[in-house]
Amino acid sequence: MRGGVHGAIRRLGRAARAVTLLAALAACGACGPAAGSGSGSGVTLQFWAMGREGEVVQQLAADFEREHPGVRVAVQQIPWTAAHEKLLTAYVGGVTPDLVQLGNTWVPEFVALRALEPLDERVARSADVKREDYFDGIWETNVVDGRLWSVPWYVDTRLLFYHRGLLAAAGYETPPTTWDAWLDCMRKVQARQPAGRWAIVLPTDEWAQPVLLGLQAGSTLLKEGGRRGDFSGPAFARAARFYTGMFKEGLAPKASNVQISNVYNQCKRGEFAMYITGPWNLGEFRQRLTPAELAQWGTAPLPGPDANTPGVSLAGGASLAVFAKSRHKDEAFALLEFLSRPEVQKRFYGVSGDLPPRLSAWDGPPLGGDERAAAFRVQLQRTKPTPQIPEMERIAQLVAERLDPVIRDRATLESALAGLDADVDRVLEKRRWLLDRAAQGPR
């Protein structure tokens, strides 16, 4: 994935270290003029966009400028690897842009800094941004403390890529829909696999899989209003037992991403039958597999814990936010509205491959007839956000770190989850202090 959650996943360590700066940054009370200045009688909007999106959005900005004479859009393309630090530095220096693309896992952090403009009133008046036309779980990632701070720009989530032939040989013409059936399917596939081949691949250094399974099981991950970890609780413990059990049964290799040589070559050779991944791999599979090889791979929503509980997944992607210190908030929101139009989002998908957050943008071509993308539309209606707190990215990484020794038979699940809760409680120590202090009221 080029951005959003996937980009954040690969930068968890750096983002987590930056979270520890929140209190100090807020204390700076950075002031000064916002970036974006008028050019003669016109307005120059500063728009910071990340990665590939920063490149292709410039093609759309020209149409916005034609609709809004006197407004010029200056797009600054920022690599995802540098984006988080650059945004924090801009905030401290008082030189933030007018409009910004934020991975939606970053939204709570910048809300805590009071860096963003609330958008509730503007959206309520907007003819282009319609709340009811967005995937619910994705929209909720932009709501913090009951207020809307950004609007989804593109979405991603994870679901099941599966090898049709390997599942059919195991007696599954269609993918399983419950955990019990999933486990049965994996066991039957594994029984037919030669040595060195697997029913499923689950990189052990990725937190997304155990976290989404925890959400499926009904875990809130945190308790006491986000003050402490709840990973030892029965819901997450059930999910973690299911997750680690796949490794203990030999259904998945005990391998991290760096130990998996080339997942696409492994797909071609049928070295595994299932893979939990996201929409960025729709394009990658088309590019790296021949038509015959690609025909063997389908997509399906994730199985759920039981027949009455559809499998949810993570609500990911990137959003558009207006900085509080922007001098051109009206024009910045107008650009946000333009980029939110369904027809513009279809064009954006065509040049970027990023899935649109608007339901109406999935109707008709290019997504309407795409069989593999159709499963994402279903899954995107079954998503949940992780807790909306700035520390969540660091906490998510701790999940992978604590479960890895369980997978490798170096720790028990009970001790790992107890240790995870202790780790999380330490991460949240400052949060507890701030919340408790706020609850006491002014002194």
C-alpha positions, -999 to +999 in steps of 0.1 A: +000+000+000+013+034-009-002+053+021-028+054+048-027+025+072-002+005+053+022+034+051+017+039+089+023+002+096+058+004+081+066+035+101+052+025+135+085+028+154+091+064+141+056+075+146+055+061+181+086+080+191+070+111+178+039+106+199+060+110+230+067+146+219+030+155+220+030+172+254+062+192+246+049+202+212+016+214+226+035+234+252+053+252+224+021+270+215+036+275+181+023+306+164+030+326+133+015+328+099+001+297+082+016+286+049-002+296+018-002+332+008-021+353-017-007+359-051-018+394-062-056+394-060-057+356-060-050+328-035-024+302-035-035+271-016-007+249-001-017+213-003+006+186+011+000+151-002+020+120+004+037+095-019+021+085-052-010+104-043+010+137-042+020+130-078-013+121-093-034+147-075-018+174-095-037+161-125-069+168-107-059+202-093-059+218-127-096+211-131-103+227-096-083+258-106-105+262-138-136+260-116-122+285-092-105+314-111-080+332-089-072+301-068-040+283-075-031+249-059+005+244-050+009+207-043+039+196-023+046+159-027+061+144+005+075+109+008+055+088+034+088+081+051+093+118+059+057+129+062+051+125+100+082+144+111+077+171+085+041+177+097+052+179+133+080+203+124+056+225+104+032+226+133+059+237+158+072+263+133+037+276+125+041+269+088+015+243+082-002+240+048-038+248+041-050+213+032-032+181+041-035+144+034-033+125+067-032+087+073-063+083+093-044+067+121-027+101+125-058+121+130-061+117+168-025+128+172-031+161+153-064+166+171-046+163+204-022+190+192-052+212+183-037+215+148-068+208+128-099+228+120-132+210+130-153+204+099-188+195+113-204+228+103-188+230+069-198+194+060-234+200+072-237+228+047-218+210+019-235+198-013-205+176-022-197+158+011-226+136+021-221+116+053-246+089+042-226+081+011-195+070+030-185+037+045-195+039+082-163+025+097-141+046+076-160+078+084-156+070+121-118+071+119-122+108+113-144+115+144-125+122+176-143+132+208-176+135+189-163+160+163-154+156+127-118+166+119-112+153+084-130+136+055-120+103+040-101+106+007-093+070-001-098+038+018-082+005+024-089-026+045-077-061+046-095-092+034-087-127+022-069-134-011-073-171-018-061-197-043-091-211-060-075-244-070-060-252-036-092-245-018-113-265-043-090-295-040-096-293-002-134-293-008-141-256-006-155-242-038-162-209-020-141-195+008-151-202+045-172-176+063-166-186+100-136-193+121-144-230+125-148-235+088-117-214+081-097-237+104-112-268+088-103-254+054-067-246+064-062-281+079-075-298+047-053-276+025-023-282+046-028-319+045-024-318+007+005-294+007+041-307+003+068-298+028+076-261+027+042-250+015+014-236+037-023-231+040-019-194+049+009-168+052+008-144+082+040-124+086+047-125+123+058-088+125+025-075+112+001-064+139-030-060+116-040-097+117-042-102+154-057-068+160-085-073+134-092-108+148-095-092+182-120-066+169-139-095+153-141-113+187-156-081+202-125-068+220-123-030+225-085-035+229-084-008+257-106-003+288-114+024+313-120+050+286-087+043+268-067+044+300-055+008+302-050-022+280-076-050+277-056-076+259-058-102+287-096-099+285-116-129+272-124-114+238-089-106+227-075-137+244-099-158+222-087-141+191-050-144+201-054-181+208-070-186+173-042-165+157-012-182+174-029-216+170-025-214+132+013-213+137+013-240+163-006-263+140+019-257+112-007-240+090+014-209+086+052-204+085+068-188+115+083-161+094+085-123+094+082-101+063+120-101+059+120-139+060+095-142+032+115-140+000+090-129-026+053-132-018+043-128-055+066-156-067+052-177-039+017-169-052+026-180-086+039-213-073+010-219-050+032-221-020+003-209+002-035-209-003-045-178+016-031-144+023-047-115+044-038-083+026-052-051+012-063-033-020-027-023-030-023-059-040-050-057-066-027-038-088+004-057-077-012-091-086-022-078-120+013-066-127+033-095-114+011-125-123+002-138-158-035-138-167-036-176-161-019-172-127-041-143-117-072-163-126-063-187-098-066-159-072-098-145-058-108-122-030-133-127-002-145-109+029-128-122+061-145-150+080-162-141+113-161-158+147-195-175+140-224-176+115-241-147+132-210-124+133-196-112+100-159-108+100-149-072+104-116-057+093-096-026+099-108+008+088-078+023+070-069+048+043-061+085+042-081+116+048-081+153+040-079+179+068-078+216+070-051+231+093-064+254+120-039+281+111-048+282+074-055+317+061-076+302+033-100+278+051-129+284+027-107+277-004-091+247+013-125+232+021-136+239-015-107+218-027-116+191-002-152+191-016-139+189-052-117+159-044-147+143-026-170+143-056-178+107-067-168+114-103-135+129-092-129+099-069-134+076-099-108+095-118-085+094-088-089+056-086-080+054-123-047+072-119-038+060-084-055+026-078-068+040-044-103+028-035-129+056-030-147+061+003-179+072-014-204+043-020-217+060-051-182+060-066-183+022-067-213+022-091-205+017-128-170+015-143-142+012-134-150-006-101-186-017-108-176-048-128-144-057-110-149-090-093-119-088-070-127-052-060-163-062-052-151-082-022-135-050-009-168-031-012-184-058+010-155-058+035-155-020+037-190-022+050-176-044+078-149-023+093-140-010+127-116+017+137-090+010+164-092+032+195-089+069+185-060+079+207-026+092+196-007+063+212-025+036+193+001+030+166+027+022+193+003-001+211-005-019+179+032-027+173+035-040+208+008-066+199+031-081+173+062-079+195+045-097+224+028-124+203+060-133+183+075-153+212+042-172+217+043-182+180+079-194+184+071-213+216+092-190+238+063-178+259+028-188+270-001-169+256-013-159+291+021-145+301+024-126+268-010-110+271-003-100+307+030-085+296+012-067+267-013-051+291+016-040+313+034-025+283+003-007+272-004+006+306+031+022+307+025+037+272-008+052+285+006+065+318+008+101+307-027+098+291-041+086+324-025+115+342-039+140+318-074+125+318-075+123+356-062+159+359-089+171+335-116+152+354-106+171+386-115+204+369-097+237+374-077+242+406 
